[in-house]
Amino acid sequence: MQNRGFSSRRSFLGGAAFFVSVSVSGLRSPAFARISAFMQAVAEAAAGDSAISAFYQANGYRAIWTGNGSRDRSRRQALLKALAGAGDHGLPQGAYDTTALRANLRAVRSERDLGRIEVELSKLFLAYARDIQTGVLTPSRVDRGIVRQVPLRDRLQLLTNFARSSPSAFLRQLPPRSPEYVRLMKQKMRMEKLLARGGWGPTVPGRKLKPGQSGGAVVSLRNRLIAMGYMRRSASRKYDATLQKAVQQFQLAHGLNPDGVAGPGTLKEINVSPEKRLASILVAMERERWMNMERGQRHVWVNLADFTAAIVDNGKVSFKTRSVVGANKSDRRSPEFSDMMEHMVINPTWNVPRSIAIKEYLPKMQSDPNAAGHLRLIDASGRAVNRDGIDFTQFDETNFPFDLKQPPSRGNALGLVKFMFPNKYNIYLHDTPAKNLFARESRAYSHGCIRLRDPFEFAYKLLERQVSDPRAFFQAKLATGRETVVQLETPIPVHLVYRTAFTTAKGNMNYRRDVYGRDARIFAALQKAGMTLRSVAG
């Protein structure tokens, strides 16, 4: 298309051609007028975004999306393809709807229009890159207990590196590369196909089924476990050894006591819908994006929802123990964050947190001055104070002038060792004299810190790289009865996470109960952002 006083420019989006006609009448240099109009529009459209503005200023306000060349075309096509596949990652597909973009492109009538579209494409790219690389949500806005710092990427660097790279290859490397994310994505797609086929069938009636029983409820249990993949097809109507083994496998995969009896708790989990399980997977993928970072060749992984603490070496669990986590109360839930473990304290003193001192112990001492006699009263000068003659009723939470401390002992609330990664939340891992809680299925009882069932063995594993005989070294320090700080020569990353859906190394799914309700809030926030459950035929 060529008219007097006009210049034509042809470009493409997804194979659809569009033409831009620009009036240059009365100007000495049509080319200069066309470029300067585009440049001015880009500068104006990018003015509210410092990263995009800096990028185009650095590259001379040249197009990277809307030009005629093959490189611009390949960037457009690669971005459109990535956006079309956003739902595969559990991202809010509607957030990347290109319908309006295509309409704007069809409506282009000037280089200024094209400049605005150029910036619009850059904004769309950066929004997608942020979402798929480090998550759609800001964790702390969803739940105040998720205090994790998301490793956001520099937006200017992202745009600059993308412009210099192979577009398709660059976009492919944006999602987390962790084996867990890849396995979760495979499970997500499997669940979507399952939903398209009708799910797992009818739920199982009744409150309890056990070995030796038979009848319709047992058949329903058998059929649902077959549909879930826990046993092969069978025509048996009896709760036989094969069905009992399948129930045990289900229980192990769901954090339940593997007694092989389908009691109320087990049946409740068996009857959870596949839609809810898919929601848990989508939340786990978002959580994995929040942790798209190096976690350390050796690190500590505490899954609050699983009530376990593990040491991971080179991607494999080398030690694992049961844990007790914060109770499900507003001031006790264990927070989620990452930090560096620097030292352990053998024979620790328990410095009672002020919140516990005034909420739990002060009322007891007001009723009986000799209550909590295992705790020492310490004044502002650090001296132990005799309780005789003190009227505790004169104090409240605003004017209680003492600290409470428990000296090292086997009865100490921290047990005989604690593991420190100094943080403003005053959270750490420690031993406990209350060993009975580790036998329970659900273990949310602490004030927020993480209690370990096998703290000595945990210590030995941590020390194995800096002393020749970790057990003897630890026991010698323990035998003194004195508080002893042992520095870790190499600090170890600690990650307190909350995963109600996670995989094994072989890719099998595990599910846990949402004890704090955090995943329900995350899923609701994802839905509000535009994410939807899908069923995919295949």
C-alpha positions in Angstrom: 0.0 0.0 0.0 1.7 3.2 -1.1 0.0 6.7 -1.2 1.4 10.2 -1.7 2.7 11.5 1.5 2.5 8.2 3.4 4.8 5.4 4.2 3.6 1.8 4.8 5.0 -0.6 7.4 4.1 -4.3 7.5 4.3 -6.5 10.6 2.9 -9.7 12.1 1.4 -11.1 15.2 0.8 -14.8 15.3 0.9 -15.0 11.5 -1.7 -12.2 11.0 -0.5 -9.3 8.9 -1.3 -5.7 9.7 -0.3 -2.5 8.1 0.6 0.8 9.6 0.3 4.0 7.6 1.9 7.1 8.8 1.5 10.6 7.4 4.9 12.3 6.8 3.7 15.2 4.7 5.7 18.4 5.2 8.7 16.7 6.9 12.2 16.7 5.5 12.9 13.1 6.5 10.0 10.7 6.5 12.1 7.9 8.0 13.2 10.2 10.9 9.6 11.3 11.5 8.4 7.7 11.6 11.1 6.6 14.0 10.9 9.6 16.3 7.1 9.2 16.6 7.6 5.6 17.6 10.4 6.5 20.0 8.3 9.2 21.6 5.4 6.8 22.0 7.6 4.1 23.6 9.1 6.7 26.0 5.7 7.9 27.0 4.2 4.4 27.4 7.2 3.2 29.5 7.4 6.3 31.7 5.5 4.7 34.6 7.7 1.6 34.7 11.4 2.3 35.6 12.7 -1.1 34.3 11.0 -0.9 30.9 11.9 2.8 30.6 15.6 2.1 31.4 15.6 -0.8 28.9 14.4 1.3 25.9 16.5 4.2 26.9 19.6 1.9 26.8 18.7 0.4 23.4 17.9 3.7 21.7 14.1 3.1 21.8 14.3 0.4 19.1 11.6 -2.2 18.8 12.2 -5.8 20.0 8.6 -7.0 19.3 7.0 -4.9 16.6 9.7 -4.7 13.9 9.6 -6.3 10.5 12.6 -8.6 11.0 12.7 -12.3 11.8 14.1 -11.7 15.3 11.1 -9.6 16.3 8.7 -12.1 14.7 10.4 -15.0 16.6 10.0 -13.1 19.9 6.3 -12.5 19.3 5.7 -16.0 18.3 7.6 -17.4 21.3 5.8 -15.2 23.7 2.4 -16.1 22.3 3.2 -19.8 22.5 4.3 -19.5 26.1 1.2 -17.5 27.1 -1.0 -20.1 25.4 0.7 -22.8 27.6 0.4 -20.8 30.9 -2.4 -23.0 32.1 -0.1 -26.0 32.0 1.8 -24.4 34.8 -1.4 -23.6 36.8 -1.1 -19.9 36.1 -4.1 -17.7 35.6 -4.6 -18.1 31.9 -6.9 -15.1 31.7 -4.2 -12.7 32.9 -2.4 -13.3 29.6 -5.4 -13.0 27.3 -4.1 -11.7 24.0 -7.5 -10.8 22.6 -7.3 -7.2 23.5 -3.7 -7.1 22.3 -4.7 -8.5 18.9 -7.6 -6.0 18.7 -5.2 -3.1 19.5 -2.8 -4.3 16.8 -5.6 -4.4 14.2 -6.5 -0.9 15.2 -3.0 0.5 14.7 -3.0 3.5 12.5 0.2 5.2 13.4 3.7 4.7 14.6 2.6 6.1 17.9 0.0 3.3 18.2 2.8 0.9 17.4 5.0 2.3 20.1 2.3 1.8 22.7 1.9 -1.8 21.5 5.7 -2.3 21.8 5.6 -1.4 25.5 2.4 -3.4 26.1 4.2 -6.5 24.8 7.2 -5.9 27.1 4.9 -5.5 30.1 3.1 -8.7 29.2 6.4 -10.5 28.9 7.6 -9.3 32.3 4.3 -10.1 34.0 4.4 -13.7 32.6 8.1 -14.0 33.5 7.4 -12.9 37.1 4.5 -15.3 37.5 6.1 -18.4 36.1 9.5 -17.8 37.6 8.7 -16.7 41.2 5.0 -17.0 41.6 1.7 -15.2 41.0 1.1 -14.2 44.6 3.0 -12.3 47.3 3.0 -14.8 50.2 2.7 -12.5 53.2 -0.4 -10.9 51.7 -2.1 -14.2 51.6 -1.2 -15.3 55.2 0.9 -13.4 57.7 2.6 -16.7 58.8 4.2 -17.0 55.3 7.1 -14.6 55.9 9.2 -16.1 53.0 11.2 -13.7 50.9 10.5 -14.6 47.3 13.7 -14.4 45.1 12.3 -11.9 42.6 14.4 -11.4 39.5 15.6 -8.0 38.3 13.1 -6.9 35.6 15.5 -4.8 33.6 18.0 -7.6 33.5 15.2 -10.0 32.5 14.2 -7.9 29.5 17.8 -7.2 28.5 18.8 -10.9 28.6 15.6 -11.9 26.7 16.4 -9.4 23.9 19.9 -10.9 23.6 18.8 -14.6 23.8 17.0 -17.2 21.7 13.4 -16.3 22.7 12.0 -19.9 22.9 15.0 -21.2 24.9 14.8 -18.2 27.2 11.1 -18.7 27.9 11.5 -22.4 28.5 14.1 -21.8 31.3 11.9 -19.4 33.2 9.9 -22.0 35.3 11.6 -23.7 38.2 13.9 -26.4 37.1 13.7 -28.4 40.3 12.8 -32.1 40.0 9.8 -31.4 42.4 8.3 -28.8 40.1 8.6 -31.1 37.1 7.0 -34.0 38.9 4.2 -31.8 40.3 3.5 -30.6 36.8 3.2 -34.1 35.5 0.9 -35.0 38.3 -1.2 -32.0 37.6 -1.7 -33.0 34.0 -2.5 -36.6 35.1 -5.2 -35.3 37.4 -6.7 -33.1 34.7 -7.0 -36.1 32.5 -8.5 -38.0 35.4 -11.2 -35.3 35.9 -12.1 -35.5 32.2 -12.7 -39.2 32.7 -15.0 -38.7 35.7 -12.5 -38.8 38.6 -12.3 -41.7 41.1 -15.9 -42.7 41.1 -18.4 -42.8 44.1 -17.2 -42.0 47.6 -17.0 -44.8 50.2 -20.0 -45.0 52.7 -19.7 -45.8 56.4 -17.5 -44.7 59.2 -15.2 -47.7 59.6 -14.2 -50.7 57.5 -11.7 -53.3 58.7 -10.1 -56.6 57.5 -12.6 -59.6 57.3 -15.6 -57.4 56.4 -17.5 -57.8 53.1 -20.3 -56.1 51.4 -21.1 -53.0 49.3 -19.0 -50.5 51.3 -16.0 -52.8 51.0 -16.6 -53.0 47.2 -16.8 -49.2 47.1 -13.5 -48.9 49.0 -11.9 -51.4 46.7 -13.1 -49.6 43.6 -11.9 -46.2 44.8 -8.4 -47.5 45.7 -8.2 -49.2 42.3 -9.1 -45.9 40.6 -6.5 -44.1 42.7 -3.8 -46.6 41.7 -3.2 -48.3 45.0 -4.2 -51.8 43.9 -4.8 -53.8 40.8 -8.3 -54.7 39.6 -10.0 -57.3 41.7 -13.5 -58.8 41.9 -13.2 -59.7 45.6 -16.0 -58.3 47.8 -14.0 -59.1 51.0 -11.6 -56.9 53.0 -8.8 -59.3 52.3 -5.0 -59.0 52.7 -4.6 -57.3 49.3 -7.1 -54.6 50.2 -5.5 -54.2 53.6 -2.1 -53.6 52.0 -3.7 -51.1 49.6 -5.2 -49.2 52.5 -1.8 -49.1 54.3 -0.1 -47.7 51.2 -2.8 -45.0 51.0 -2.3 -44.2 54.7 1.5 -43.9 54.2 1.0 -41.6 51.3 -1.4 -39.4 53.3 0.5 -39.2 56.6 -1.9 -41.5 58.5 -1.1 -44.3 60.9 -0.6 -47.4 58.5 -2.7 -49.8 60.5 -4.6 -51.1 57.4 -8.0 -50.2 58.9 -10.2 -47.7 57.1 -11.3 -45.8 60.1 -13.0 -42.3 60.1 -9.8 -40.4 59.4 -8.7 -42.7 56.6 -12.1 -42.7 55.0 -12.3 -38.9 55.2 -9.0 -38.7 53.2 -10.1 -41.4 50.8 -13.3 -39.5 50.0 -11.5 -36.2 49.3 -12.4 -35.2 45.8 -9.8 -35.2 42.9 -10.6 -31.5 42.4 -9.4 -30.8 45.9 -6.3 -32.9 45.3 -5.6 -31.0 42.1 -6.0 -27.7 44.0 -3.3 -28.9 46.4 -1.0 -29.7 43.5 -1.6 -26.2 42.0 -0.8 -24.6 45.4 2.4 -26.7 45.7 3.5 -25.5 42.3 3.0 -21.9 43.3 4.9 -22.6 46.5 7.7 -24.2 44.5 7.9 -21.0 42.4 8.3 -19.0 45.6 11.4 -21.1 46.2 12.9 -20.9 42.8 16.5 -20.5 44.1 19.5 -22.5 45.2 18.6 -24.3 48.4 22.1 -25.5 49.3 23.9 -28.7 48.4 23.3 -29.6 52.1 20.2 -28.1 53.7 17.6 -28.7 56.3 14.0 -29.1 55.1 11.2 -28.8 57.6 7.8 -29.6 56.2 5.4 -28.2 58.8 2.4 -29.9 57.2 4.2 -33.3 57.2 5.5 -32.8 60.8 9.0 -33.9 59.7 12.5 -32.4 59.6 15.1 -33.7 57.1 18.7 -33.1 56.2 19.1 -33.1 52.4 22.5 -33.8 50.7 22.9 -33.3 47.0 19.1 -33.6 46.4 18.7 -36.7 48.5 17.4 -37.1 52.1 20.2 -38.3 54.2 18.4 -38.0 57.6 14.8 -37.6 58.5 12.9 -37.4 61.8 9.5 -36.7 63.2 8.8 -33.2 64.4 6.3 -31.3 66.5 5.3 -27.9 65.1 3.4 -24.8 66.3 -0.1 -25.3 67.5 -2.9 -24.1 65.3 -3.5 -20.9 67.3 -3.0 -17.4 66.1 0.1 -16.8 68.2 1.7 -20.2 67.9 1.6 -21.3 64.2 5.2 -21.9 63.0 6.1 -19.4 60.3 7.5 -20.2 56.9 10.9 -18.8 56.0 14.5 -19.7 55.1 17.6 -18.8 57.0 21.1 -20.1 57.9 21.8 -22.5 60.8 25.0 -21.3 62.4 25.4 -23.2 65.6 24.0 -25.7 68.1 23.7 -25.3 71.9 24.3 -28.4 74.0 22.7 -28.3 77.5 20.8 -25.1 76.6 19.3 -22.6 79.0 15.6 -21.9 78.2 15.1 -18.1 78.1 11.4 -18.1 78.4 9.9 -15.7 75.7 8.1 -12.8 77.3 4.8 -13.7 75.6 4.9 -17.1 77.3 6.1 -15.6 80.6 3.2 -13.1 80.9 0.5 -15.2 79.3 1.2 -18.6 80.9 3.5 -18.3 83.9 2.5 -14.9 85.5 -1.1 -16.0 86.1 0.2 -19.1 87.8 2.5 -17.2 90.0 -0.2 -14.7 90.9 -2.3 -17.7 92.2 0.8 -19.4 93.8 4.1 -17.5 94.1 5.9 -20.9 94.1 4.3 -22.1 90.9 6.7 -22.9 88.1 9.5 -23.4 90.6 11.7 -24.9 87.9 12.1 -21.3 86.5 14.5 -18.7 87.8 13.4 -15.1 88.2 16.0 -12.7 86.7 15.9 -9.0 87.3 17.0 -6.2 84.9 20.6 -6.5 86.1 20.7 -10.2 85.3 20.7 -11.3 88.9 18.5 -14.2 90.2 15.8 -12.9 92.5 14.3 -14.8 95.4 10.5 -15.1 95.1 9.9 -14.7 98.8 8.1 -11.5 99.6 7.2 -10.8 95.9 3.5 -9.9 95.4 2.9 -11.1 91.8 -0.6 -9.7 91.7 0.8 -6.2 91.4 2.1 -7.0 87.9 0.5 -7.4 84.6 1.7 -7.9 81.0 2.9 -4.2 80.8 4.9 -4.0 84.0 6.2 -7.5 84.8 9.9 -6.6 85.5 11.5 -10.1 85.4 12.8 -12.6 82.9 12.3 -16.3 83.4 15.0 -18.8 82.8 15.2 -22.6 83.1 18.8 -23.9 83.7 20.2 -26.8 81.7 18.7 -30.1 82.7 17.1 -33.2 81.3 13.7 -31.6 82.2 14.5 -28.4 80.4 11.7 -27.4 77.9 14.4 -27.4 75.1 15.7 -30.8 76.1 19.4 -31.2 75.8 20.2 -29.5 72.5 18.9 -26.7 70.3 19.8 -25.8 66.7 20.1 -22.1 66.0 19.5 -20.1 62.8 19.1 -16.6 64.4 16.0 -14.9 63.2 13.5 -12.2 64.3 10.8 -14.8 64.8 12.8 -16.5 67.6 12.2 -19.9 65.9 14.7 -22.8 66.2 14.8 -26.6 66.2 15.3 -28.3 69.6 15.0 -31.4 71.7 12.1 -31.9 74.1 11.3 -33.9 77.2 7.8 -34.4 76.0 8.5 -37.5 73.8 5.0 -38.8 73.9 3.8 -36.3 71.3 5.9 -37.9 68.5 3.7 -41.0 68.5 0.7 -38.9 67.4 -0.5 -38.6 63.8 -1.0 -34.9 63.9 1.7 -33.1 65.8 0.9 -29.3 66.1 1.5 -28.6 69.8 4.4 -26.3 70.3 4.6 -22.5 70.8 6.1 -22.2 67.2 9.5 -23.8 67.5 10.3 -27.2 65.9 10.8 -30.1 68.3 12.7 -33.1 67.0 12.2 -36.7 67.9 15.8 -37.7 67.3 17.8 -34.5 68.1 21.0 -36.3 69.0 21.2 -38.2 65.7 20.3 -34.9 64.0 23.3 -33.3 65.7 25.6 -36.2 64.8 24.6 -35.8 61.1 25.3 -32.1 61.2 28.7 -32.6 62.8 29.9 -35.4 60.6 31.7 -33.0 58.2 33.7 -31.2 60.9 34.7 -33.8 63.5 35.9 -37.4 63.0 33.7 -38.9 65.7 30.5 -36.8 65.9 28.8 -39.0 68.5 31.8 -39.0 70.9 32.3 -35.3 70.4 28.6 -34.5 71.2 28.4 -36.8 74.1 31.5 -35.4 75.7 30.0 -31.9 75.6 26.7 -33.2 76.9 28.4 -35.0 79.8 29.7 -31.7 81.3 26.2 -30.5 82.0 27.3 -27.0 81.0 25.8 -24.9 78.3 28.1 -25.3 75.3 27.9 -23.5 72.0 29.2 -25.5 69.0 29.7 -23.5 65.8 29.0 -25.1 62.5 32.1 -24.6 60.4 29.9 -24.3 57.3 26.5 -22.7 58.0 23.6 -24.7 56.6 20.5 -23.3 54.9 17.3 -24.1 56.8 13.9 -24.0 54.9 10.7 -24.1 56.9 8.1 -25.0 54.3 4.4 -26.0 54.3 3.6 -28.6 51.6 0.2 -30.5 51.7 1.1 -32.0 48.3 4.6 -33.3 47.5 6.1 -36.1 45.5 8.5 -38.9 46.1 11.7 -39.3 44.0 9.8 -41.8 41.9 7.0 -39.3 41.2 4.3 -40.7 43.5 2.0 -38.1 45.2 1.8 -37.6 48.9 -0.9 -35.5 50.5 -1.2 -34.0 54.0 -3.9 -32.2 55.8 -4.0 -28.4 55.7 -3.5 -28.0 59.5 -3.2 -24.2 59.4 -5.6 -23.6 56.5 -2.8 -21.8 54.6 -3.2 -23.7 51.4 -6.9 -23.1 51.3 -6.1 -19.3 51.5 -3.5 -19.6 48.8 -5.9 -21.5 46.5 -8.6 -18.9 47.0 -6.1 -16.1 46.2 -5.0 -18.0 43.0 -8.6 -18.3 41.9 -9.1 -14.6 42.6 -6.1 -13.9 40.4 -7.8 -15.9 37.6 -6.5 -19.5 38.0 -9.1 -22.2 37.2 -9.2 -26.0 37.6 -9.1 -27.7 34.2 -10.1 -31.1 32.9 -8.2 -32.2 29.8 -9.3 -35.0 27.6 -6.5 -37.4 26.5 
